[in-house]
């Protein structure tokens, strides 16, 4: 089984990420996007949080025997989702509220009004996380599937809806075992965990070893 923890590649994420140090992962031959034998995970250049998330899910898949690769692209969420629709990538990791806004803007607007008008509710109760996630599940195209939502919050500049981290993928390209692996990662990840992983990546310059150490600390089995 491939050992991701020994992989080292020097990769600069770009000047747009303040305080971001050089990240490391093992060099590997480029794999065409959409090659089904290798799960392609896209991450925007310069977005360290997205890159760390990509490495976390990639590491889990590889450790369980599925070839996977994070591909850095120049493009925003619209570009990533366009690639997913065109089958030029397999997995996108994004925020539930923003995904709902993309796939079903009318429903997202309705829920945003309801969310804003809540006078007293516990944002950590999970009620709204599940509400937005259920709305997203019902809004995705037939070929696209969302895994379980994480407790980790991303997209912190967008507070119109809960923004729980959730991977979405092309249904034919991952099997049930792969989905279970993704669900393990999501279920293990909280906001403080994500912040810690990002900080580690900024200070140490490594991601694969940090990702594997984190997964093992949560009871991950290879």
Secondary structure, DSSP 8 states (H G I E B T S, - for coil): ---GGG---EE---TTSTT---EE--------TT-TTSEEEEEETT-HHHHHHHHHHHHHHHHTT--EEEEEES--HHHHHHHHHTTS-SEEEEEHHHHHHHH-HHHHHHHHHHHHT-SS--TTSSHHHHHHHHHHHTTS-TTEEE----S-B--TT--SS--BEEEEEEGGGS-HHHHHHHHHHHHH--HHHHHHHHHHHHHH-B-HHHHHHHHHHTT---
